[in-house]
Amino acid sequence: MKRLLPFLLVPIAAFAADFTPRIERLDPQLDALLAPDAAIEKLAEGFNWSEGPAWFQNSVVFSDVPENVIFQWKPGATAAEVFMKPSGMLKPTEGFREQGSNGLGVDAQGRLLICQHGERRIARVEKDGSQTSLADTFEGKRFNSPNDLAQRKNGEIYFTDPPYGLKGLNKSPLKELDFNGVYRLTPDGNVSAVIKDLTFPNGIGFSPDEKTLYVAVSDGQAPRIMAYDVQADGSVANGRVFFDAKSLVAPDRKGLPDGLKVDAQGNLWATGPGGVLILSPNGKHLGSILTGQATGNCAWGDDGGTLYITADRFLYSVKTKTKGAGWKTKPEIAHQLIAAPASSSPMVQGLSADFPSAPTPKSDFGRGRKKQGRDAGDCFLDQRDCVPLAPVRQRFVDRRQQRLGGERLRQHFGRTQEFGDLEMVARV
């Protein structure tokens, strides 16, 4: 299998489209989430259908689903690079319309999680580059084409399984299941169907307290986002329409509900007609990031305050005043560094002398969710509760935390240049 083959591709070029991305403001509440002068920046272009972004190894990785490729864009770069090829179908197989990877994620040990259309499974990329199949069947039948995933802090993965990867969709002869489901995968490998009655389940995410599960339904006849109450046993109940997008569907607003993410305040940033819809926790449409393209998905990166958007052949970004759910704020990081002794600091426990390799976790997928270090300087707190740390900064934490007491660390907060030495601890 060819994989992890970085080379220069997709140079930034003059904007060929006749549409200039812009922010549509429908409610004053949006000003607390997007600054009045927030700008949408084009980072790369030339893809077939970009999808499923995730913040991984201090960069954005995202899928080009029809091309069977995962791309990587690094901050400051003027191009995206091929990161993994093939990404979703490892051996040529007939019967697929979109064979590549789709939604991506990163687990608590810093390993990439992939929804693979062609392999019809949820896979995990190990530290040595090999792939582990986490789930590929339900009750002995192959999945359709897993599309997107969301993780809980206890290590469970919820994922959607529409038939978009299959030629003929629901009429495909390869389709083994008689429904398009939403599934729950536990750390011990058990798979259960939590939702069976949606036509085309697509994007998926949790509220910050994980009490509500959101699922986008990309059904042209009934485009909507559903909300469900998460039960103590991991099942869901009380399904209801959270947002009906049918009134937004128009020739000049391409796309249907697709991927979604949730910010720290519980607002949804959901791709849909026109671009990215920004919805309050009670379902009010506050505004949209209009891309002019059918828009696949979005994800926060950098310090948790940059939203990356995959929109058809483009990769965009926009700075937000909020952070993605789980990203730590400056006061939270400061409290952790100052309050915890060196021997118990979660940022110190995860470090090793031979970075960029992450420490060997004490438990495998999902078990004993200790705050582990992530590979190549990703995140150090929890699977979604993370702050990016570069390898040099990681080694600095270990040395500095051992030498300095809490009072000295407090003094660093008065420094300039992004908190001076503390910028070496965490870019917050």
C-alpha positions in Angstrom: 0.0 0.0 0.0 1.3 3.4 -1.0 0.9 5.9 1.8 2.3 9.0 3.5 3.8 10.3 0.3 4.1 14.1 0.7 4.8 16.0 -2.5 3.9 19.5 -3.6 0.5 19.7 -5.2 -2.4 22.1 -5.7 -0.6 25.5 -5.8 -2.6 28.6 -4.8 -3.8 30.3 -8.0 -6.0 33.3 -8.9 -9.5 32.9 -7.7 -11.3 31.5 -10.8 -14.8 31.4 -9.5 -17.1 34.4 -9.8 -18.2 34.1 -6.2 -16.3 35.8 -3.4 -16.8 34.0 -0.1 -18.4 36.2 2.5 -20.1 36.1 5.9 -23.8 36.5 6.0 -25.0 37.9 9.4 -28.6 37.2 10.4 -28.5 37.9 14.1 -26.3 40.2 16.4 -25.3 37.1 18.4 -23.0 36.1 15.5 -20.7 39.0 16.5 -19.6 37.0 19.6 -18.5 34.2 17.3 -17.1 35.9 14.3 -15.5 39.3 14.4 -17.1 42.0 12.1 -13.9 42.0 10.1 -13.4 38.2 10.0 -12.0 37.2 6.6 -12.4 33.9 4.7 -9.0 32.8 3.4 -8.5 30.4 0.6 -5.6 28.1 1.4 -5.6 25.6 -1.5 -7.6 24.5 -4.5 -7.9 22.0 -7.3 -9.5 19.1 -5.5 -12.3 16.9 -6.8 -14.4 16.8 -3.7 -12.7 17.8 -0.4 -14.1 16.4 2.8 -13.6 15.4 6.4 -10.9 17.8 7.8 -9.1 17.1 11.1 -6.3 18.8 13.0 -3.4 16.3 13.0 0.3 16.7 13.6 0.1 20.5 13.6 -1.6 20.5 10.3 -5.0 20.0 8.6 -5.6 16.7 6.9 -8.6 16.2 4.7 -10.0 13.7 2.2 -10.5 14.0 -1.6 -13.1 11.3 -1.7 -13.3 10.4 -5.4 -9.6 10.6 -5.8 -8.9 8.2 -2.9 -6.4 10.6 -1.3 -5.8 12.3 2.1 -4.2 15.7 1.7 -2.3 17.7 4.3 -2.0 21.5 4.5 0.5 23.0 6.9 0.2 26.5 8.3 2.1 28.9 6.2 2.2 26.6 3.2 1.0 27.8 -0.3 0.0 24.3 -1.3 -1.5 21.1 0.0 0.5 17.8 -0.2 -0.6 14.2 -0.7 -0.4 12.7 2.8 -1.9 9.2 2.1 -2.7 7.4 -1.1 -4.7 5.2 -1.3 -6.8 6.4 1.6 -10.2 4.6 1.4 -9.9 1.8 -1.1 -6.7 -0.1 -0.7 -7.2 -2.5 -3.6 -9.3 -1.7 -6.7 -12.8 -3.0 -6.4 -15.8 -2.6 -8.7 -19.1 -1.1 -7.7 -18.0 2.2 -6.1 -18.8 5.7 -7.1 -16.6 7.3 -4.3 -14.0 4.9 -3.1 -11.8 7.1 -1.0 -11.7 8.2 2.7 -14.2 10.6 4.0 -14.5 11.8 7.6 -11.3 11.8 9.7 -10.6 12.1 13.4 -7.7 11.7 15.9 -7.9 9.5 19.0 -6.5 10.2 22.4 -3.2 8.5 21.5 -2.8 10.8 18.5 -3.7 8.1 15.9 -5.6 9.0 12.8 -9.1 7.6 12.4 -10.5 7.2 8.9 -14.0 6.5 7.5 -13.1 4.4 4.5 -15.7 4.1 1.7 -13.9 1.5 -0.4 -12.9 -0.7 2.5 -16.4 -0.1 4.1 -15.0 0.3 7.6 -13.7 2.6 10.4 -9.9 2.2 10.4 -7.1 3.4 12.7 -3.6 4.3 11.4 -1.0 2.9 13.9 2.3 4.5 14.7 4.1 2.3 12.3 1.8 3.3 9.4 -0.2 0.0 9.4 -4.0 0.1 9.6 -6.3 -1.6 12.1 -9.9 -2.2 11.2 -12.0 -1.1 14.2 -15.4 -2.0 12.7 -16.4 -3.3 9.2 -19.6 -5.2 9.9 -22.9 -5.1 11.8 -24.5 -8.4 12.6 -22.3 -10.1 10.0 -23.2 -7.7 7.2 -20.8 -5.2 5.6 -21.4 -1.5 6.2 -22.5 0.6 3.3 -19.7 3.3 3.2 -18.9 4.9 6.6 -19.1 8.7 6.1 -18.3 10.6 9.3 -17.5 10.1 13.0 -17.5 11.7 16.4 -15.8 10.6 19.5 -16.8 10.7 23.2 -14.4 11.3 26.0 -14.9 7.7 27.1 -13.4 6.4 23.9 -16.6 5.5 22.1 -16.9 6.4 18.4 -20.3 7.2 16.8 -20.4 7.1 13.0 -22.8 7.4 10.1 -23.2 4.9 7.3 -25.0 6.2 4.2 -24.6 4.5 0.8 -22.8 7.4 -0.9 -19.7 5.3 -1.7 -21.7 2.8 -3.6 -22.8 3.0 -7.3 -26.5 3.0 -7.3 -26.7 4.1 -3.7 -29.5 2.2 -2.0 -29.9 0.1 -5.2 -26.3 -1.1 -5.2 -25.9 -4.9 -5.4 -23.1 -4.5 -2.9 -25.4 -3.1 -0.2 -26.0 -5.7 2.5 -27.8 -3.8 5.1 -31.5 -2.7 4.5 -31.0 0.6 6.3 -28.6 3.5 6.5 -27.6 3.6 10.1 -25.8 5.5 12.8 -23.6 3.3 14.9 -21.8 3.3 18.3 -18.4 1.6 18.5 -17.2 0.9 22.1 -13.5 0.6 23.0 -13.8 -3.2 23.3 -15.0 -3.4 19.6 -18.8 -3.8 20.2 -20.9 -2.3 17.5 -24.6 -1.3 18.0 -27.0 0.5 15.8 -28.3 3.5 17.6 -30.4 5.0 14.8 -32.0 3.1 11.9 -34.7 5.3 10.5 -32.8 8.1 8.7 -32.6 8.2 5.0 -29.1 9.6 4.5 -27.3 10.2 7.8 -24.2 12.2 7.2 -22.4 14.6 9.6 -22.3 13.9 13.3 -21.3 15.6 16.5 -21.9 15.9 20.2 -22.9 18.9 22.4 -20.0 20.0 24.7 -21.6 18.0 27.6 -22.1 15.0 25.4 -25.8 14.8 26.4 -27.0 15.5 22.9 -26.1 13.8 19.6 -26.5 15.8 16.4 -26.9 14.1 13.0 -27.1 15.9 9.6 -29.5 14.3 7.1 -28.5 15.1 3.5 -31.9 14.2 2.0 -32.9 16.5 -0.8 -36.6 16.0 0.1 -36.1 16.6 3.8 -32.7 18.3 4.5 -32.3 18.7 8.2 -30.3 18.3 11.3 -31.6 15.9 14.0 -30.9 16.0 17.7 -31.1 13.0 20.1 -30.7 12.6 23.9 -27.8 10.4 24.7 -28.8 7.8 27.3 -26.6 6.4 30.1 -26.1 3.1 28.2 -24.9 5.0 25.0 -28.2 4.6 23.1 -30.1 7.6 22.0 -33.7 8.7 22.4 -36.2 11.5 21.7 -35.1 12.2 18.1 -36.4 15.6 16.9 -35.7 18.1 14.1 -33.1 20.5 15.4 -32.9 22.6 12.2 -34.9 22.3 9.0 -32.8 23.5 6.1 -35.4 23.0 3.3 -36.2 26.8 3.1 -32.5 27.5 2.4 -32.2 25.2 -0.6 -31.9 27.3 -3.7 -30.0 27.3 -7.0 -27.6 29.9 -5.8 -27.0 28.0 -2.5 -25.3 24.8 -3.4 -25.3 21.8 -1.1 -27.3 20.0 1.6 -26.7 19.3 5.3 -23.4 17.5 5.4 -20.6 17.7 8.0 -20.9 19.5 11.3 -18.9 20.6 14.4 -19.9 22.1 17.7 -18.1 24.9 19.5 -17.4 25.4 23.2 -20.7 27.3 23.7 -22.7 24.6 22.0 -23.3 26.4 18.7 -23.4 24.2 15.6 -21.2 25.0 12.6 -22.9 22.8 10.1 -22.3 22.7 6.4 -25.4 23.1 4.3 -27.0 25.1 1.5 -24.6 27.9 0.7 -21.7 27.0 2.9 -21.4 26.7 6.7 -24.6 27.5 8.7 -24.0 28.8 12.3 -26.8 27.7 14.6 -27.3 28.5 18.2 -27.8 25.8 20.8 -31.6 26.2 20.4 -31.4 25.9 16.6 -31.6 29.6 15.6 -29.8 30.4 12.4 -27.3 33.2 13.4 -25.6 33.5 10.0 -23.6 31.6 7.4 -20.1 31.4 6.0 -21.1 31.6 2.3 -18.5 29.7 0.2 -20.4 29.6 -3.1 -19.7 25.9 -3.3 -21.3 22.7 -2.1 -19.5 22.5 1.3 -18.5 19.1 2.8 -17.3 19.7 6.3 -15.3 21.8 8.7 -13.1 21.4 11.8 -11.2 23.6 14.2 -7.4 23.7 14.3 -4.3 25.7 15.3 -5.2 27.0 18.8 -8.8 25.9 18.5 -9.8 29.2 17.1 -9.4 28.7 13.4 -12.1 26.9 11.4 -11.0 25.0 8.4 -13.6 24.4 5.7 -13.6 21.9 2.9 -15.8 23.3 0.1 -15.8 21.2 -3.1 -12.4 22.0 -4.8 -11.3 24.4 -2.1 -9.8 24.5 1.4 -10.7 27.7 3.3 -10.1 29.0 6.8 -11.6 31.7 9.0 -10.7 32.9 12.5 -13.4 32.5 15.1 -13.9 34.2 18.4 -15.0 30.9 19.9 -13.1 27.6 20.0 -14.2 24.2 19.1 -15.7 22.1 21.8 -13.0 20.6 24.0 -10.2 23.0 23.1 -8.7 24.5 26.3 -8.7 28.2 26.9 -5.9 30.3 28.3 -7.2 30.4 31.9 -7.7 26.6 31.8 -4.1 26.0 30.6 -2.7 28.4 33.1 -4.6 26.8 36.0 -3.4 23.3 35.0 0.3 24.4 34.8 0.2 26.4 38.0 -1.9 24.1 40.2 -0.4 20.8 39.3 3.0 19.7 40.6 5.5 18.7 38.0 5.1 15.0 38.7 1.4 15.0 38.2 1.0 17.6 35.4 -0.9 16.0 32.5 1.4 17.9 30.1 4.5 16.5 31.8 3.2 12.9 32.2 2.8 12.4 28.5 6.3 13.6 27.5 9.2 11.4 26.6 12.8 12.2 25.8 12.7 10.9 22.2 10.0 13.1 20.7 8.4 13.4 18.1 7.3 9.8 18.9 4.6 9.7 21.4 4.9 7.6 24.6 3.5 4.1 24.5 0.0 4.3 25.9 -0.7 2.2 29.0 -3.9 1.0 27.4 -5.1 0.6 23.8 -8.1 2.1 22.0 -10.3 3.9 24.4 -9.3 2.2 27.6 -8.3 4.1 30.7 -8.5 7.5 29.1 -5.5 9.0 30.8 -4.3 12.2 29.3 -1.8 10.9 26.9 0.7 12.7 24.7 -0.1 12.9 21.0 2.1 12.0 18.1 4.3 14.7 16.5 3.2 17.5 18.7 -0.5 17.3 18.3 -2.4 17.5 21.6 -1.8 16.5 25.2 -5.0 16.7 27.2 -7.8 14.5 25.9 -9.1 13.1 22.6 -11.0 16.3 21.8 -9.9 18.4 24.9 -6.6 19.3 23.5 -4.1 22.1 22.9 -1.5 21.8 20.1 2.1 21.6 21.3 5.1 21.5 19.0 7.8 18.9 19.8 10.3 21.6 20.9 7.7 23.1 23.1 6.9 19.6 24.5 10.5 19.1 25.6 10.6 22.6 27.0 7.6 21.8 29.3 9.4 18.9 30.9 12.5 20.9 31.6 10.8 24.1 32.6 8.1 22.5 34.7 10.7 20.7 36.8 12.7 23.8 37.4 10.1 26.4 38.0 7.5 26.6 40.8 4.0 28.0 40.4 5.0 31.5 41.2 7.6 31.6 38.5 5.1 30.3 35.9 2.7 33.0 36.9 5.3 35.5 36.2 5.7 34.3 32.6 2.1 35.4 31.9 3.2 39.0 32.1 5.6 38.5 29.1 5.1 39.7 25.6 5.3 37.6 22.4 2.4 35.3 23.2 3.2 35.0 26.8 7.0 34.7 26.3 8.2 31.4 27.6 4.7 30.1 28.1 4.2 30.3 24.4 6.7 27.4 24.4 4.3 25.5 26.6 1.1 26.0 24.6 0.0 28.1 21.8 -3.3 29.3 23.3 
